Every structure is written in structure tokens, then in C-alpha cells.
Amino acid sequence: MSESKKSIRSEISVRKLHKSFGDNKVLNGIDFDLFEGEKVVVLGPSGSGKSTFLRCINRLEEPTSGEISFQDTPIDEKNVREMRAKIGMVFQHFNLISNLTVMENLTLAPVKLKRLDIVEAEKKARKLLRHIGLTEKADSFPASLSGGQKQRVAIIRALMMEPEVLLFDEPTSALDPESIGDVLDLIREVADNGMTIMIVTHEMNFAKEIASRIVFIDKGKIIEENTPDKFFSHPKTPRVQEFLKKVL
């Protein structure tokens, strides 16, 4: 670890992470640190374990073995709700609650977890909706929104909790091409405002632009990590060289 990294707080620390589904070993001993202010992009082929890795960090999937800590505190069943308030997550398929309005989706968690009262929560939600140009959708149900609108609502829903880290699991893969740009613009803005981010994506140009570090996972292991410039121009391993030939 470099001296500069030692001086920066580790937000998330992962040690010897394994995850199996029956006989299927998806994660095979991952060691990883996410440092304050970093923008880490996770790349790899389909089925390599990228999304499972993110879901284990947020304990949406229970690790088979290994330890995951947030700011040096191990995440376990006793503190997982508290930790999820600090480690927000945006999903591939939005995960908005279909029978709640946009406003209700945005205010449910902060009010239920007593981070805001309902008046403050609605005021904050309206401000964020105005910022993304969806003020008129406050009383609409998710079914009436386009895919891009749903994902932007999902992002500001995560921001309503004022997380310290935000995880994005392939946030544009379920969107039509016209919607992708709007969602990437919002993620870019969140990153520019200093949020510590970890994102699984297949958008290579976006990865080059936003990442401070690229992590490549294959067969449940991190096999290469580097700055975007070095990762894309001088990949070190034959597996990454092969991957980049296919996607660039």
C-alpha cells in the first residue's frame, strides 16, 4: 500500500471473501479496500462475480466466509441496518416500490429510520426531484416512469439517506440508449461532489472517465487493478488483454 493511501481513511475493507451458491463458487478469496473519495469501477466478464461482490459488501448476500468492515467496524447481523444507511446502493432494475408514489419511495427510508421527519424528508425530496427535472412526477407511481426516470429516482432515493459510500450495480444495463446519458450524467455529478463510489458497469468510456481505479474480476478473483490510463493502455495480464480486445 502506498504512503498516500495510508493517510486516507479506508471506508470499506474486504478480507478473504468467499461466496458460494451450493456447489457454485462465485467469489474465491477477495481482498479489497475502498478508500475515502475513490471512484472504483469494477469490470469483468458476465458471471465473474462482480454484482455478487457488491451485494456482499452491503450484506444483501451473506458471505460464505471472510470479513467485510466499514470504517474498521465489521458489518454483521447486529449493525447491518445501520451500515446500509451509510453504504447506499443503486440496483440494475431500480427496485422502486411499485405501489408507492415517487415521493413515498423517496421518503420511506429516511422517515422510517428516523433520520428525518416527514416534512423535512418531503422538502429534501422535492429539492432533489427539481434538480433532476422530475418535480411533476412526485405523486406518480413508478409504472408511469421511463427506465431512465426510474433510475434517476433510484439514485436520489439513495442520496436521501446521505450515505458515505454509494454502490452502483450496472445502473445503465436495463436502460434504452437514449436514457443512458441522463443517468451517467447524474452519476458523474454525484462523483464530482466528492462521494466515495464503487460501480459495476459495462460502459467502458464512462469507466475511463470517472474511475480513479479500475478493478478487474474474473472467476471470483481480482486479477488486476490499476489507474484507468494504465489499465486500458497497458494491461498487465493476458486475461485483461483478451477482455479489452473484445470490448474496445
TIGUMAR-651396 format. One line per 2 residues: number of its first residue (from 1); for each residue x negated, y, z of N, C-alpha, C. Coordinates in Angstrom, 3 decimals, padded with zeros to 6 digits. Example, Ala and Ser with C-alpha at 12.3 -4.5 7.8 and 13.67 -1.06 7.14 Angstrom:
! residues 2
1 = -013.190,-005.690,007.800,-012.300,-004.500,007.800,-013.200,-003.300,007.800 | -012.850,-002.250,007.080,-013.670,-001.060,007.140,-012.900,000.030,007.870
//
This chain:
! residues 248
1 = -000.852,-001.202,000.000,000.000,000.000,000.000,-000.887,001.251,000.000 | -000.558,002.249,-000.813,-001.369,003.450,-000.891,-001.186,004.315,000.342
3 = -002.157,005.215,000.557,-002.073,006.132,001.700,-000.857,007.028,001.600 | -000.508,007.439,000.368,000.653,008.320,000.212,001.925,007.614,000.611
5 = 002.042,006.301,000.270,003.226,005.559,000.638,003.312,005.362,002.145 | 002.155,005.211,002.814,002.154,005.012,004.256,002.752,006.200,004.996
7 = 002.602,007.384,004.403,003.064,008.595,005.072,004.545,008.858,004.837 | 005.165,008.103,003.926,006.574,008.273,003.610,007.367,007.168,004.294
9 = 008.514,007.525,004.845,009.328,006.555,005.568,009.862,005.470,004.638 | 009.766,004.232,005.106,010.390,003.115,004.393,011.864,003.082,004.761
11 = 012.726,003.231,003.769,014.165,003.191,004.010,014.654,001.744,004.109 | 014.247,000.930,003.153,014.667,-000.471,003.125,013.429,-001.351,003.006
13 = 013.367,-002.352,003.843,012.258,-003.297,003.832,012.827,-004.707,003.702 | 012.326,-005.459,002.739,012.788,-006.826,002.482,011.587,-007.761,002.603
15 = 011.760,-008.825,003.382,010.669,-009.774,003.574,011.163,-011.211,003.382 | 010.455,-011.928,002.488,010.699,-013.359,002.259,012.188,-013.666,002.027
17 = 012.813,-012.868,001.156,014.243,-013.019,000.903,014.507,-014.187,-000.048 | 015.335,-015.120,000.433,015.796,-016.233,-000.382,017.319,-016.233,-000.389
19 = 017.887,-016.589,-001.543,019.331,-016.739,-001.631,019.650,-017.875,-002.591 | 020.428,-018.827,-002.079,020.866,-019.952,-002.899,022.380,-020.047,-002.873
21 = 022.950,-020.474,-003.987,024.361,-020.826,-004.066,024.406,-022.321,-004.347 | 024.590,-023.104,-003.289,024.489,-024.545,-003.447,023.066,-024.917,-003.817
23 = 022.918,-025.642,-004.926,021.583,-026.045,-005.383,020.927,-024.993,-006.275 | 021.655,-023.928,-006.553,021.136,-022.882,-007.434,020.358,-021.842,-006.632
25 = 019.037,-021.837,-006.766,018.189,-020.869,-006.065,018.106,-019.592,-006.898 | 018.728,-018.536,-006.390,018.814,-017.285,-007.157,017.683,-016.326,-006.796
27 = 017.361,-016.213,-005.521,016.237,-015.388,-005.070,015.223,-016.284,-004.388 | 013.958,-016.091,-004.742,012.915,-017.028,-004.327,011.750,-016.343,-003.622
29 = 012.032,-015.689,-002.503,010.952,-015.119,-001.690,010.553,-013.720,-002.107 | 011.510,-012.787,-002.062,011.236,-011.408,-002.471,010.724,-010.584,-001.295
31 = 009.620,-009.881,-001.523,009.093,-008.874,-000.599,009.177,-007.530,-001.311 | 009.734,-006.524,-000.617,010.028,-005.259,-001.307,010.208,-004.151,-000.282
33 = 009.751,-002.948,-000.633,010.017,-001.751,000.176,010.553,-000.654,-000.721 | 011.584,000.016,-000.252,012.124,001.203,-000.915,011.822,002.386,-000.019
35 = 011.064,003.351,-000.538,010.623,004.481,000.265,011.507,005.710,000.063 | 011.540,006.527,001.059,012.375,007.727,001.052,012.104,008.572,-000.196
37 = 013.188,008.918,-000.897,013.083,009.760,-002.079,012.789,009.028,-003.367 | 012.518,007.726,-003.302,012.212,006.968,-004.515,013.444,006.760,-005.384
39 = 013.196,006.570,-006.668,014.215,006.173,-007.634,013.714,004.876,-008.275 | 014.107,003.758,-007.715,013.625,002.464,-008.189,014.641,001.860,-009.148
41 = 014.188,001.521,-010.337,015.028,000.850,-011.319,014.621,-000.613,-011.378 | 015.608,-001.499,-011.239,015.379,-002.944,-011.267,015.774,-003.468,-012.639
43 = 014.812,-004.052,-013.337,015.039,-004.618,-014.668,014.817,-006.122,-014.630 | 015.297,-006.789,-015.655,015.112,-008.228,-015.778,016.195,-008.819,-016.645
45 = 015.996,-010.050,-017.119,016.988,-010.699,-017.973,018.258,-011.024,-017.201 | 019.331,-011.280,-017.909,020.580,-011.694,-017.271,020.346,-012.977,-016.482
47 = 020.928,-013.039,-015.293,020.776,-014.230,-014.467,019.495,-014.303,-013.673 | 018.722,-013.230,-013.663,017.422,-013.258,-012.970,017.533,-013.019,-011.472
49 = 018.711,-012.549,-011.008,018.896,-012.308,-009.579,018.969,-010.848,-009.183 | 019.024,-009.952,-010.168,018.985,-008.515,-009.868,020.175,-008.079,-009.016
51 = 021.375,-008.407,-009.464,022.576,-007.985,-008.738,022.663,-008.669,-007.375 | 022.283,-009.939,-007.304,022.287,-010.642,-006.021,021.329,-009.970,-005.042
53 = 020.195,-009.518,-005.535,019.223,-008.791,-004.713,019.879,-007.562,-004.081 | 020.557,-006.749,-004.894,021.231,-005.563,-004.359,022.313,-005.938,-003.358
55 = 023.086,-006.955,-003.671,024.185,-007.358,-002.791,023.679,-007.922,-001.467 | 022.516,-008.542,-001.477,021.921,-008.999,-000.216,021.465,-007.814,000.630
57 = 020.922,-006.784,000.002,020.482,-005.605,000.753,021.647,-005.011,001.532 | 022.811,-004.955,000.904,023.993,-004.383,001.550,024.801,-005.432,002.316
59 = 024.264,-006.636,002.388,024.889,-007.768,003.077,026.280,-008.100,002.544 | 026.497,-007.795,001.257,027.699,-008.289,000.599,027.516,-009.757,000.240
61 = 026.261,-010.161,000.119,025.899,-011.575,000.055,024.997,-011.848,001.250 | 025.240,-012.934,001.940,024.433,-013.267,003.103,023.175,-014.006,002.647
63 = 021.979,-013.490,002.971,020.750,-014.179,002.569,020.691,-015.596,003.137 | 020.115,-016.492,002.370,019.878,-017.840,002.877,018.782,-017.813,003.938
65 = 017.769,-016.995,003.694,016.715,-016.766,004.684,015.999,-015.473,004.350 | 015.203,-014.994,005.307,014.482,-013.741,005.118,015.074,-012.628,005.955
67 = 014.432,-011.472,005.918,014.866,-010.334,006.730,014.975,-009.076,005.883 | 016.045,-008.311,006.119,016.263,-007.018,005.467,016.457,-005.978,006.559
69 = 015.671,-004.895,006.502,015.742,-003.853,007.515,016.023,-002.513,006.869 | 016.722,-001.663,007.610,016.949,-000.279,007.201,016.274,000.619,008.230
71 = 015.283,001.399,007.776,014.516,002.264,008.667,014.049,001.495,009.911 | 013.458,000.328,009.666,012.848,-000.542,010.682,013.858,-001.251,011.586
73 = 015.159,-001.111,011.317,016.172,-001.832,012.094,016.725,-002.974,011.256 | 016.547,-004.232,011.701,017.093,-005.355,010.939,018.605,-005.229,010.773
75 = 019.095,-005.520,009.560,020.528,-005.494,009.289,021.095,-006.870,009.633 | 022.075,-006.893,010.538,022.688,-008.161,010.930,024.196,-007.983,011.067
77 = 024.880,-009.052,011.495,026.340,-009.009,011.577,026.839,-007.998,012.606 | 025.988,-007.611,013.551,026.414,-006.671,014.585,026.429,-005.231,014.094
79 = 025.513,-004.898,013.176,025.408,-003.498,012.749,025.697,-003.290,011.266 | 026.203,-004.335,010.580,026.327,-004.252,009.130,027.290,-003.139,008.697
81 = 028.381,-002.911,009.413,029.311,-001.839,009.030,028.647,-000.478,009.154 | 027.904,-000.295,010.234,027.181,000.968,010.421,026.152,001.160,009.311
83 = 025.449,000.101,008.952,024.410,000.200,007.932,025.013,000.463,006.551 | 026.183,-000.127,006.268,026.803,000.115,004.956,027.221,001.566,004.784
85 = 027.478,002.260,005.892,027.786,003.685,005.806,026.558,004.483,005.390 | 025.376,003.925,005.658,024.122,004.605,005.331,023.548,004.143,003.999
87 = 023.955,002.941,003.577,023.483,002.379,002.304,024.700,002.224,001.405 | 024.988,003.243,000.619,026.159,003.207,-000.247,025.923,002.312,-001.456
89 = 027.026,001.876,-002.070,026.898,001.010,-003.248,027.955,001.346,-004.288 | 027.528,001.389,-005.534,028.412,001.609,-006.679,028.358,000.352,-007.537
91 = 029.528,-000.194,-007.855,029.610,-001.501,-008.488,029.822,-001.401,-009.998 | 029.527,-002.486,-010.665,029.707,-002.584,-012.114,031.165,-002.371,-012.516
93 = 032.083,-002.941,-011.751,033.504,-002.869,-012.104,034.287,-001.949,-011.162 | 033.624,-000.921,-010.664,034.241,000.204,-009.947,034.742,-000.138,-008.545
95 = 035.517,-001.232,-008.409,036.039,-001.665,-007.110,036.897,-000.611,-006.412 | 037.601,000.204,-007.193,038.581,001.112,-006.599,039.799,000.287,-006.166
97 = 040.474,000.739,-005.129,041.648,000.026,-004.620,042.852,000.423,-005.469 | 043.431,-000.537,-006.169,044.398,-000.232,-007.230,045.696,000.384,-006.719
99 = 046.107,000.055,-005.494,047.388,000.586,-005.001,047.225,001.866,-004.177 | 046.034,002.450,-004.214,045.791,003.742,-003.572,045.484,004.779,-004.638
101 = 045.899,006.015,-004.403,045.565,007.099,-005.324,044.069,007.382,-005.271 | 043.604,008.168,-006.217,042.204,008.584,-006.218,041.856,009.256,-004.891
103 = 042.690,010.167,-004.427,042.431,010.852,-003.157,042.355,009.852,-002.007 | 043.252,008.902,-001.994,043.249,007.899,-000.918,042.012,007.005,-000.993
105 = 041.593,006.674,-002.199,040.354,005.912,-002.366,039.153,006.675,-001.798 | 039.140,007.974,-002.022,038.004,008.789,-001.593,037.982,009.011,-000.078
107 = 039.140,009.121,000.531,039.196,009.498,001.950,039.327,008.311,002.897 | 039.667,007.134,002.378,039.937,005.989,003.255,038.768,005.674,004.186
109 = 037.586,005.441,003.641,036.449,005.017,004.470,035.993,006.089,005.451 | 035.770,007.334,005.006,035.310,008.337,005.983,036.297,008.597,007.107
111 = 037.605,008.487,006.832,038.604,008.685,007.887,038.679,007.452,008.788 | 038.697,006.267,008.167,038.812,005.029,008.946,037.619,004.838,009.864
113 = 036.436,005.206,009.392,035.223,005.044,010.198,034.939,006.263,011.063 | 035.917,007.220,011.058,035.870,008.396,011.933,034.664,009.288,011.690
115 = 034.248,009.344,010.416,033.190,010.287,010.054,033.772,011.672,009.743 | 035.054,011.686,009.308,035.743,012.945,009.016,037.203,012.793,009.407
117 = 037.844,013.911,009.789,039.296,013.823,009.941,039.923,014.012,008.569 | 041.203,013.752,008.447,041.844,013.696,007.139,041.787,015.031,006.405
119 = 041.919,016.138,007.125,041.884,017.455,006.476,040.496,017.722,005.886 | 039.458,017.446,006.680,038.087,017.636,006.188,037.788,016.708,005.032
121 = 038.267,015.457,005.140,037.997,014.479,004.094,038.645,014.891,002.773 | 039.884,015.356,002.827,040.563,015.761,001.595,039.914,017.011,000.993
123 = 039.474,017.910,001.852,038.787,019.116,001.365,037.503,018.739,000.641 | 036.752,017.836,001.238,035.499,017.389,000.625,035.771,016.636,-000.670
125 = 036.798,015.788,-000.665,037.135,015.009,-001.859,037.536,015.923,-003.015 | 038.344,016.937,-002.716,038.761,017.865,-003.778,037.560,018.625,-004.352
127 = 036.619,018.969,-003.491,035.415,019.664,-003.958,034.622,018.770,-004.915 | 034.475,017.491,-004.562,033.739,016.569,-005.417,034.498,016.279,-006.712
129 = 035.809,016.138,-006.625,036.604,015.933,-007.846,036.502,017.134,-008.776 | 036.522,018.316,-008.208,036.373,019.526,-009.015,035.006,019.536,-009.699
131 = 033.988,019.079,-008.971,032.628,019.078,-009.507,032.502,018.163,-010.724 | 033.236,017.041,-010.720,033.141,016.118,-011.863,034.285,016.312,-012.859
133 = 035.062,017.368,-012.673,036.100,017.717,-013.635,037.328,016.845,-013.597 | 037.638,016.269,-012.412,038.794,015.384,-012.314,039.773,015.833,-011.226
135 = 039.851,017.125,-010.987,040.760,017.639,-009.961,042.193,017.178,-010.195 | 042.612,017.154,-011.442,044.006,016.822,-011.761,044.325,015.341,-011.535
137 = 043.308,014.533,-011.261,043.514,013.096,-011.057,043.640,012.728,-009.577 | 043.652,013.693,-008.689,043.642,013.405,-007.252,044.791,012.495,-006.829
139 = 045.967,012.706,-007.405,047.142,011.925,-006.998,047.468,010.795,-007.975 | 046.552,010.526,-008.888,046.748,009.440,-009.858,046.244,008.122,-009.275
141 = 046.736,007.022,-009.838,046.258,005.708,-009.449,045.151,005.279,-010.412 | 044.233,004.421,-009.968,043.106,004.023,-010.814,043.498,003.498,-012.186
143 = 044.634,002.814,-012.301,045.040,002.246,-013.588,045.201,003.306,-014.678 | 045.442,004.553,-014.270,045.648,005.623,-015.257,044.332,006.275,-015.700
145 = 043.221,005.849,-015.122,041.929,006.448,-015.447,041.202,005.635,-016.510 | 040.357,006.307,-017.270,039.472,005.604,-018.194,038.349,004.946,-017.389
147 = 037.600,004.070,-018.045,036.487,003.421,-017.361,035.465,004.416,-016.834 | 035.129,005.403,-017.650,034.161,006.413,-017.214,034.665,007.232,-016.042
149 = 035.958,007.568,-016.067,036.541,008.306,-014.946,036.524,007.469,-013.669 | 036.856,006.184,-013.794,036.827,005.301,-012.619,035.426,005.239,-012.017
151 = 034.416,005.139,-012.878,033.063,005.009,-012.343,032.590,006.300,-011.699 | 032.975,007.443,-012.256,032.599,008.713,-011.616,033.306,008.879,-010.271
153 = 034.555,008.433,-010.197,035.262,008.447,-008.911,034.570,007.508,-007.931 | 034.140,006.341,-008.415,033.454,005.382,-007.546,032.153,005.971,-006.994
155 = 031.460,006.738,-007.802,030.204,007.356,-007.351,030.475,008.402,-006.278 | 031.485,009.259,-006.495,031.734,010.280,-005.472,032.382,009.660,-004.234
157 = 033.063,008.517,-004.403,033.548,007.799,-003.220,032.365,007.393,-002.338 | 031.303,006.883,-002.958,030.100,006.526,-002.194,029.477,007.762,-001.548
159 = 029.481,008.886,-002.258,028.889,010.118,-001.721,029.707,010.696,-000.575 | 030.989,010.376,-000.516,031.837,010.865,000.579,031.289,010.444,001.942
161 = 030.588,009.322,002.006,030.048,008.815,003.259,028.681,009.419,003.591 | 028.168,010.264,002.697,026.857,010.878,002.877,025.783,009.834,003.201
163 = 025.629,008.847,002.321,024.638,007.788,002.567,023.217,008.320,002.460 | 022.302,007.582,003.030,020.888,007.934,002.919,020.230,007.224,001.750
165 = 020.832,006.118,001.326,020.375,005.351,000.168,021.601,004.993,-000.655 | 021.448,005.011,-001.981,022.567,004.646,-002.845,022.103,003.564,-003.821
167 = 022.835,002.446,-003.821,022.548,001.324,-004.710,023.545,001.320,-005.858 | 023.053,001.149,-007.074,023.903,001.091,-008.262,023.701,-000.252,-008.939
169 = 024.788,-001.028,-009.073,024.700,-002.341,-009.698,025.280,-002.277,-011.108 | 024.406,-002.086,-012.090,024.793,-001.996,-013.502,025.998,-001.074,-013.688
171 = 025.874,000.194,-013.324,027.042,001.089,-013.288,027.628,001.448,-014.639 | 026.921,001.156,-015.741,027.469,001.516,-017.058,027.810,000.315,-017.916
173 = 027.574,-000.899,-017.422,027.714,-002.070,-018.297,029.157,-002.381,-018.668 | 030.123,-001.889,-017.884,031.536,-002.147,-018.192,032.186,-000.983,-018.939
175 = 031.391,-000.013,-019.370,031.936,001.207,-019.970,031.808,001.196,-021.488 | 032.709,001.943,-022.130,032.576,002.150,-023.563,031.468,003.172,-023.809
177 = 030.876,003.166,-025.007,029.717,004.034,-025.275,029.955,005.511,-024.987 | 031.185,005.999,-025.245,031.454,007.424,-025.013,031.406,007.790,-023.544
179 = 031.726,006.851,-022.655,031.777,007.137,-021.222,030.417,007.052,-020.549 | 029.482,006.330,-021.161,028.195,006.069,-020.510,027.449,007.366,-020.201
181 = 027.467,008.303,-021.152,026.723,009.545,-020.969,027.180,010.337,-019.747 | 028.507,010.420,-019.543,029.036,011.168,-018.402,028.601,010.547,-017.078
183 = 028.628,009.220,-017.021,028.240,008.532,-015.778,026.742,008.686,-015.533 | 025.939,008.533,-016.576,024.496,008.702,-016.412,024.145,010.127,-016.003
185 = 024.870,011.098,-016.531,024.639,012.490,-016.128,024.889,012.684,-014.637 | 025.943,012.051,-014.113,026.255,012.178,-012.697,025.189,011.481,-011.845
187 = 024.750,010.301,-012.253,023.689,009.606,-011.518,022.408,010.430,-011.540 | 022.112,011.009,-012.691,020.924,011.858,-012.828,020.993,013.042,-011.857
189 = 022.177,013.619,-011.743,022.354,014.746,-010.833,022.168,014.320,-009.383 | 022.724,013.167,-009.020,022.558,012.649,-007.660,021.075,012.426,-007.365
191 = 020.361,011.862,-008.318,018.926,011.621,-008.144,018.157,012.930,-008.005 | 018.501,013.919,-008.833,017.807,015.206,-008.795,018.025,015.934,-007.476
193 = 019.127,015.609,-006.793,019.411,016.233,-005.498,018.675,015.562,-004.340 | 017.830,014.572,-004.655,016.955,014.002,-003.647,017.388,012.684,-003.040
195 = 018.488,012.114,-003.509,018.962,010.851,-002.961,017.968,009.720,-003.260 | 017.723,008.872,-002.290,016.946,007.654,-002.500,017.846,006.653,-003.227
197 = 017.376,006.162,-004.363,018.233,005.385,-005.264,017.552,004.085,-005.673 | 018.366,003.052,-005.792,017.941,001.790,-006.389,019.016,001.408,-007.391
199 = 018.633,001.161,-008.629,019.630,000.954,-009.676,019.249,-000.215,-010.580 | 020.182,-001.123,-010.754,020.059,-002.196,-011.747,020.734,-001.704,-013.013
201 = 020.011,-001.720,-014.118,020.577,-001.201,-015.361,019.918,-001.866,-016.554 | 020.637,-001.837,-017.688,020.073,-002.275,-018.964,019.806,-001.076,-019.875
203 = 019.987,000.134,-019.343,019.760,001.348,-020.130,018.279,001.718,-020.049 | 017.507,001.279,-021.032,016.049,001.433,-020.967,015.589,002.892,-021.025
205 = 016.209,003.687,-021.881,015.804,005.093,-021.962,016.100,005.824,-020.657 | 017.227,005.496,-020.050,017.576,006.083,-018.760,016.583,005.639,-017.691
207 = 016.195,004.362,-017.724,015.210,003.852,-016.758,013.897,004.621,-016.880 | 013.449,004.837,-018.104,012.207,005.595,-018.312,012.299,006.994,-017.732
209 = 013.460,007.594,-017.904,013.641,008.990,-017.493,013.775,009.156,-015.991 | 014.560,008.284,-015.342,014.943,008.542,-013.958,014.021,007.890,-012.935
211 = 013.366,006.794,-013.312,012.651,005.987,-012.327,011.353,006.625,-011.861 | 011.084,006.484,-010.563,009.740,006.732,-010.067,008.949,005.424,-010.032
213 = 009.689,004.290,-010.025,009.062,002.966,-010.039,010.003,001.975,-010.718 | 009.435,001.124,-011.538,010.176,000.041,-012.177,009.806,-001.268,-011.485
215 = 010.823,-002.059,-011.145,010.618,-003.390,-010.580,011.249,-004.390,-011.541 | 010.475,-005.408,-011.928,010.960,-006.415,-012.867,011.125,-007.740,-012.144
217 = 012.347,-008.286,-012.201,012.660,-009.559,-011.562,012.920,-010.622,-012.621 | 012.340,-011.787,-012.417,012.616,-012.922,-013.294,012.634,-014.189,-012.442
219 = 013.648,-015.001,-012.619,013.813,-016.246,-011.864,013.732,-016.021,-010.360 | 014.329,-014.913,-009.924,014.446,-014.652,-008.495,013.201,-014.136,-007.820
221 = 012.204,-013.718,-008.613,010.972,-013.189,-008.031,010.604,-011.870,-008.695 | 009.986,-010.969,-007.928,009.425,-009.760,-008.521,008.092,-010.148,-009.141
223 = 008.014,-010.030,-010.460,006.777,-010.450,-011.122,005.938,-009.268,-011.602 | 006.528,-008.065,-011.609,005.747,-006.886,-011.991,006.451,-005.636,-011.518
225 = 005.678,-004.640,-011.065,006.229,-003.320,-010.738,005.179,-002.272,-011.034 | 005.654,-001.112,-011.502,004.723,-000.058,-011.883,005.495,001.222,-012.127
227 = 004.788,002.302,-012.393,005.435,003.535,-012.822,006.049,003.306,-014.191 | 007.087,004.074,-014.568,007.709,003.861,-015.883,006.721,003.952,-017.038
229 = 005.816,004.915,-016.980,004.871,005.108,-018.075,004.004,003.866,-018.273 | 003.452,003.360,-017.174,002.580,002.186,-017.279,003.375,000.923,-017.566
231 = 004.561,000.814,-016.982,005.372,-000.387,-017.186,005.734,-000.551,-018.657 | 006.196,000.534,-019.280,006.669,000.430,-020.665,005.527,000.477,-021.685
233 = 004.440,001.161,-021.383,003.361,001.286,-022.371,002.265,000.248,-022.187 | 002.065,-000.238,-020.955,001.004,-001.216,-020.699,001.482,-002.303,-019.741
235 = 002.499,-003.094,-020.149,002.963,-004.167,-019.265,001.838,-005.166,-018.993 | 001.775,-005.639,-017.744,000.648,-006.467,-017.325,000.864,-007.955,-017.574
237 = 002.115,-008.416,-017.521,002.366,-009.854,-017.602,002.983,-010.227,-018.955 | 002.678,-011.418,-019.443,003.275,-011.867,-020.709,004.801,-011.874,-020.665
239 = 005.386,-012.177,-019.506,006.854,-012.235,-019.415,007.462,-010.861,-019.656 | 006.867,-009.814,-019.079,007.386,-008.464,-019.291,007.125,-008.012,-020.722
241 = 005.975,-008.360,-021.265,005.678,-008.026,-022.658,006.729,-008.629,-023.590 | 007.082,-009.879,-023.330,008.106,-010.567,-024.135,009.469,-009.885,-023.976
243 = 009.830,-009.527,-022.743,011.120,-008.872,-022.467,011.206,-007.543,-023.209 | 010.167,-006.741,-023.114,010.194,-005.417,-023.720,010.263,-005.475,-025.246
245 = 009.641,-006.486,-025.841,009.728,-006.647,-027.297,011.173,-006.853,-027.745 | 011.969,-007.496,-026.899,013.348,-007.808,-027.251,014.308,-006.643,-027.006
247 = 013.988,-005.787,-026.042,014.958,-004.743,-025.651,014.607,-003.349,-026.139 | 013.387,-003.140,-026.598,012.990,-001.801,-027.063,013.012,-001.719,-028.578
//
